[in-house]
Amino acid sequence: RNPLPLSQSRPPDSIPAAPLVGAETSRPVTSSSSSSSSSSQADRASPLLWGRHPARRPHAPRVPADRRFRPPTNLRSVSPWAYRISYDPARFPRYLPEAYCLCRGCLTGLFGEEDFRFRSAPVYSPAVVLRRTAACAGGRSVYAEHYVTIPVGCTCVPEPDKASDNANSSMDKPGAKLLLGPSDRPAGR
């Protein structure tokens, strides 16, 4: 082999580099329809362009802009809640998630601040669990069905008025008294 003399050798920065993935390639622009269809086919087939144009990726899922980062429902609610895990070794399932409210009031203010005219209340759902009994059958534990109510979330409810502490407070309001005559009495009196 004959090495190149120093006058004919290339400096290292002038060596042509390979194109980078995602780098834009230059193509001559033509106005003929046959070349535009072939160039669009080349765009879809060229992995060099996939990194730069995500819409041209044949395998890329399309995610709407509003769903890219979306907090879970329990944190977007006006009555947010979180979960704690309830553990009972004598129950099946042993682990049950239970919701608890994060706020006493509701986040209904103009700027999302807590409003105490409303309160956060847990929402309960019935569930069936199996509870181990003291009996054994064939060397195995015996389980019995039990119905339990589990808090699954929180909702916003109006705070009850402090003045209406009676059990039948609707009868004390002036509008309800107009419906009754002087001789009418509520049932039970």
C-alpha positions in Angstrom: 0.0 0.0 0.0 1.1 3.5 -0.8 0.2 6.0 1.9 -0.9 9.4 0.6 1.7 12.2 0.9 0.9 14.8 3.5 -0.1 17.3 0.9 -2.8 15.1 -0.5 -4.3 13.7 2.8 -7.6 15.0 4.1 -8.0 16.7 7.4 -10.3 14.7 9.7 -13.0 17.4 9.8 -13.5 17.2 6.0 -14.4 13.5 5.9 -18.1 13.2 4.8 -20.2 11.9 7.7 -23.0 9.4 7.4 -26.5 11.0 7.6 -28.0 11.1 11.1 -31.2 9.4 11.9 -34.0 11.9 11.7 -31.9 14.3 9.6 -33.7 15.9 6.7 -32.6 14.9 3.3 -32.7 17.2 0.3 -34.5 16.2 -2.8 -35.1 18.1 -6.0 -38.6 19.3 -6.2 -40.5 18.4 -9.4 -43.9 19.1 -10.5 -44.8 15.9 -12.3 -47.4 13.7 -10.6 -45.5 10.4 -11.0 -42.4 11.7 -9.1 -44.6 13.1 -6.3 -46.2 9.7 -5.7 -42.9 8.0 -5.8 -41.4 10.5 -3.3 -44.3 10.1 -0.9 -43.8 6.3 -1.1 -40.1 6.9 -0.4 -41.0 9.1 2.6 -43.2 6.3 4.1 -40.5 3.7 3.5 -37.6 5.8 4.7 -36.7 5.3 8.3 -34.6 8.4 8.2 -37.7 10.6 8.1 -39.7 8.7 10.8 -37.9 10.4 13.7 -38.7 13.9 12.3 -42.2 13.3 11.0 -44.2 11.3 13.6 -47.3 11.3 11.4 -45.5 9.3 8.8 -44.6 6.5 11.2 -46.7 3.5 10.2 -46.5 2.1 13.7 -46.8 5.2 15.9 -50.1 5.4 17.9 -51.8 8.8 17.6 -52.4 10.3 21.0 -54.7 13.3 21.2 -53.0 16.4 22.7 -55.4 16.5 25.7 -54.6 12.9 26.7 -50.8 13.2 26.7 -50.8 14.0 30.4 -54.1 13.6 32.2 -54.2 13.1 36.0 -56.4 10.3 37.2 -60.1 10.9 37.8 -59.8 10.8 41.6 -57.5 13.9 41.5 -59.5 15.8 38.8 -62.7 15.6 40.8 -64.2 18.6 42.7 -64.2 16.2 45.6 -60.8 14.5 45.3 -60.0 11.2 47.0 -57.1 8.8 47.5 -56.9 5.1 48.3 -55.6 3.2 51.3 -55.2 -0.5 51.3 -57.2 -2.5 53.9 -55.6 -5.7 55.0 -57.4 -8.6 56.8 -55.7 -12.1 56.7 -59.0 -13.8 57.5 -60.7 -12.2 54.5 -60.6 -13.0 50.8 -59.4 -10.9 49.1 -56.9 -10.0 51.9 -56.2 -6.6 50.4 -59.0 -4.2 49.5 -58.5 -0.6 48.3 -60.7 1.9 50.2 -61.2 5.5 49.2 -60.9 8.4 51.5 -61.7 12.1 50.9 -58.8 14.5 50.6 -60.8 17.7 51.4 -63.5 18.5 53.9 -65.2 20.9 51.5 -65.4 20.8 47.7 -63.1 22.5 45.2 -65.9 24.6 43.6 -64.4 28.0 44.1 -63.6 30.3 41.1 -59.9 29.3 41.1 -60.4 25.8 42.4 -60.2 26.7 46.1 -62.1 24.8 48.8 -65.7 25.9 49.4 -67.1 24.9 52.8 -70.8 25.4 51.7 -70.4 21.9 50.3 -68.8 18.9 51.8 -67.0 15.9 50.4 -68.8 12.7 51.2 -67.6 9.1 50.5 -69.5 7.0 48.0 -70.1 3.4 49.1 -70.5 0.3 47.0 -71.6 -3.1 48.2 -69.2 -6.0 47.8 -69.1 -9.6 48.6 -66.0 -10.9 50.5 -65.3 -14.4 51.9 -64.5 -14.5 55.6 -62.7 -17.5 57.1 -64.6 -19.3 59.8 -63.3 -21.4 62.7 -64.5 -24.6 61.1 -62.4 -26.9 58.9 -63.5 -29.4 56.3 -61.1 -31.9 55.0 -58.1 -30.1 56.4 -59.0 -26.9 54.7 -60.5 -23.6 56.0 -64.2 -22.9 55.5 -65.2 -19.5 54.2 -68.6 -17.7 54.5 -69.9 -15.0 52.3 -70.2 -11.5 53.9 -71.6 -8.4 52.3 -69.6 -5.3 53.1 -69.8 -1.7 51.9 -66.6 -0.3 50.6 -65.9 3.4 50.0 -65.0 3.7 46.3 -64.8 7.4 45.8 -66.0 10.8 47.0 -68.7 13.2 45.8 -69.7 16.7 46.6 -72.9 17.3 48.6 -74.4 20.5 50.0 -73.7 21.2 53.6 -76.9 20.9 55.7 -78.2 24.1 57.3 -77.3 24.5 60.9 -80.7 25.9 61.8 -82.6 22.8 60.6 -81.6 20.2 63.2 -85.2 18.8 63.5 -86.0 15.4 62.0 -88.9 17.0 60.1 -87.6 20.4 59.4 -89.6 20.9 56.2 -92.8 21.3 58.3 -91.2 24.3 60.1 -90.8 26.3 56.9 -93.4 28.9 56.1 -94.2 27.6 52.7 -95.2 24.2 54.1 -97.4 25.7 56.7 -99.5 27.4 54.0 -100.4 24.0 52.6 -101.9 22.8 55.9 -105.2 24.1 57.3 -105.6 25.1 60.9 -107.3 21.8 61.7 -104.7 19.7 59.9 -102.0 18.0 62.0 -99.0 16.1 60.9 -99.4 12.3 61.2 -98.4 10.8 64.6 -99.7 13.7 66.8 
